Amino acid sequence: MSFNKEEKSLGVELKSKVKEMGHVKMVKGLERDLGTKVVVFDHCCI
């Protein structure tokens, strides 16, 4: 699955929100919602 610029910026946006709030459990919930983006988001954040 290819990722366009909007999807990448969404990941960055989520990452900055996570840094602000610092809630790792919330990230896990978002990962389930994002589905195929889980792997990319995992590698970025963890």
C-alpha positions as CSV (number, residue, x, y, z in Angstrom):
1,M,0.0,0.0,0.0
2,S,1.4,3.4,-1.0
3,F,1.2,6.4,1.3
4,N,0.5,9.8,-0.1
5,K,1.6,13.2,1.4
6,E,-1.6,13.6,3.3
7,E,-1.2,10.2,5.0
8,K,2.4,11.0,5.9
9,S,1.5,14.4,7.3
10,L,-1.3,12.7,9.3
11,G,1.3,10.4,10.9
12,V,3.5,13.4,11.8
13,E,0.5,15.2,13.2
14,L,-0.4,12.3,15.4
15,K,3.2,11.9,16.5
16,S,3.4,15.5,17.7
17,K,0.0,15.1,19.5
18,V,1.4,12.0,21.2
19,K,4.5,13.9,22.3
20,E,2.3,16.6,23.8
21,M,0.1,14.2,25.7
22,G,2.5,11.4,26.3
23,H,-0.2,8.7,26.3
24,V,1.2,5.6,24.8
25,K,-2.0,3.7,25.3
26,M,-3.8,6.3,23.2
27,V,-1.3,5.6,20.4
28,K,-2.2,1.9,20.5
29,G,-5.9,2.8,20.2
30,L,-5.1,5.0,17.2
31,E,-3.0,2.3,15.6
32,R,-6.0,-0.1,15.6
33,D,-8.1,2.6,14.0
34,L,-5.5,3.3,11.3
35,G,-5.3,-0.3,10.3
36,T,-2.7,-0.6,7.6
37,K,-0.8,2.4,8.9
38,V,0.0,0.6,12.1
39,V,3.4,-0.7,10.9
40,V,4.6,2.7,9.6
41,F,3.4,4.5,12.8
42,D,5.0,1.9,15.0
43,H,8.4,2.3,13.4
44,C,8.2,6.1,13.6
45,C,7.2,6.3,17.2
46,I,8.7,3.4,19.1
